[in-house]
Amino acid sequence: EGCDCLQGFQITHSLGGGTGAGMGTLLISKIREEFPDRMMATFSVVPSPKVSDTVVEPYNATLSVHQLVENSDETFCIDNEALYDICMRTLKLSNPSYGDLNYLVSAVMSGVTTCLRFPGQLNSDLRKLAVNMVPFPRLHFFMVGFAPLTSRGAHSFRAVSVPELTQQMFDPKNMMAASDFRNGRYLTCSAIFRGK
C-alpha cells in the first residue's frame, strides 16, 4: 500500500544482543539510506551488568551506539537495570517476567507518542518533537520518566494531581534509565500529560 505522507520510522530494539544491536542498527542504517529526509526514532533497551552477565553485551552496545548517533534523530533510552528496579522496588514484583518488563516499555512508548496520536499544542509530530528536544544533532538521547507506575493488570484508582505526577516523573525511581540525573543539568525537557 502506498503511503502519501510518511512522517518517519519508530524502531524498538535491544542493544545487548546481536539481533537488536547488529541487525537493528543495520536496519536503521538502511532505512536512513533509502529515506534520508524522514525522521528516525528508536526505543533502545540498554543492557546492564547488574541484570545480565553476558560477556558480549557491552561490546554490542558500544558498537551499536555509533550507528544510533549517526542514523537516529531521537533515541529514547530504556535501561534493563531501571526496568528491573521499577518492577521490584516500586511495583513489588519479586520475580518480574518479560511480560512485566514489556508492559513498562509499552506504557512508556504509548506515553511518549501520545502527542502524535492525540491533538495537542506541542510536539505534534516526530520532527517537531526533535526540533523542541534536540539542542545539537548528535545529542538526541533521551531519558524517560513515567508516572503513575502501575503493574500489569492493575489500575490506579487514586486520583493524582498534576503536581504529584510532575514530582513522580522527575523522581529517579520513575526513570527508565538507571542514572542519577540530579548531578547534571537538563538541556531540554518535555512533560506530556494525558487524561482529564
Residue pairs with C-beta under 8 A, 6 or more apart in sequence:
6 35
6 38
7 38
7 39
7 125
7 126
7 127
8 38
8 39
8 40
8 41
8 73
8 126
8 127
9 31
9 35
9 38
9 39
9 40
9 41
10 41
10 42
10 43
10 113
10 126
11 24
11 27
11 28
11 31
11 40
11 41
11 42
11 43
12 42
12 43
12 45
12 105
12 109
13 19
13 20
13 21
13 24
13 25
13 42
13 43
13 44
13 45
14 20
14 21
14 24
14 44
14 45
14 47
15 21
15 24
15 44
15 45
15 46
15 47
15 60
15 61
15 64
15 65
16 45
16 46
16 47
16 52
16 54
16 57
16 60
16 61
16 80
17 57
17 60
18 56
18 60
20 45
20 60
20 64
21 60
21 61
21 63
21 64
22 60
22 63
22 64
24 64
25 64
25 67
25 68
25 71
26 67
28 40
28 42
28 67
28 68
28 71
28 72
29 67
29 70
29 71
31 38
31 40
32 40
32 71
39 73
39 74
39 125
39 126
39 127
39 130
40 71
40 72
40 73
40 74
41 72
41 73
41 74
41 75
41 76
41 126
41 129
42 68
42 72
42 74
42 75
42 76
43 76
43 78
43 105
43 108
43 109
43 112
44 68
44 75
44 76
44 77
44 78
45 78
45 79
45 80
45 83
45 105
46 61
46 77
46 78
46 79
46 80
46 177
47 54
47 57
47 58
47 60
47 61
47 80
48 79
48 80
48 81
48 178
49 57
49 58
50 81
50 84
51 80
51 81
51 84
52 80
68 75
68 141
69 138
72 140
73 126
73 130
73 134
73 140
74 126
74 129
74 130
74 133
74 134
74 140
74 142
75 140
75 141
75 142
76 108
76 109
76 112
76 142
76 144
76 176
77 141
77 142
77 143
77 144
77 176
77 177
78 105
78 108
78 144
78 176
78 177
79 176
79 177
79 178
79 179
80 101
81 178
82 175
82 176
82 177
82 178
83 96
83 101
83 104
83 105
83 176
84 96
84 101
85 173
85 178
86 104
86 149
86 173
86 174
86 176
87 93
87 96
87 100
87 101
87 104
87 151
88 94
88 96
89 173
90 149
90 173
90 174
91 100
91 149
91 150
91 151
92 151
93 100
93 151
99 152
100 151
100 152
103 151
103 152
104 146
104 149
104 176
107 146
108 144
108 146
108 176
111 144
111 146
111 192
111 194
112 144
112 192
114 120
114 192
114 194
115 122
115 123
115 124
115 129
115 192
116 124
116 125
116 126
118 194
122 128
122 132
122 190
123 129
123 132
123 133
123 190
123 192
129 190
130 140
132 188
132 190
133 140
133 142
133 188
133 190
134 140
134 188
135 187
135 188
139 187
143 175
143 176
143 177
143 179
143 181
144 175
144 176
144 177
145 168
145 169
145 170
145 171
145 174
145 175
145 176
146 169
146 174
146 176
147 160
147 165
147 168
147 169
147 171
147 174
148 156
148 160
148 165
148 168
149 168
149 174
150 156
160 168
162 193
165 193
166 191
168 174
169 191
172 179
172 180
172 181
172 182
175 181
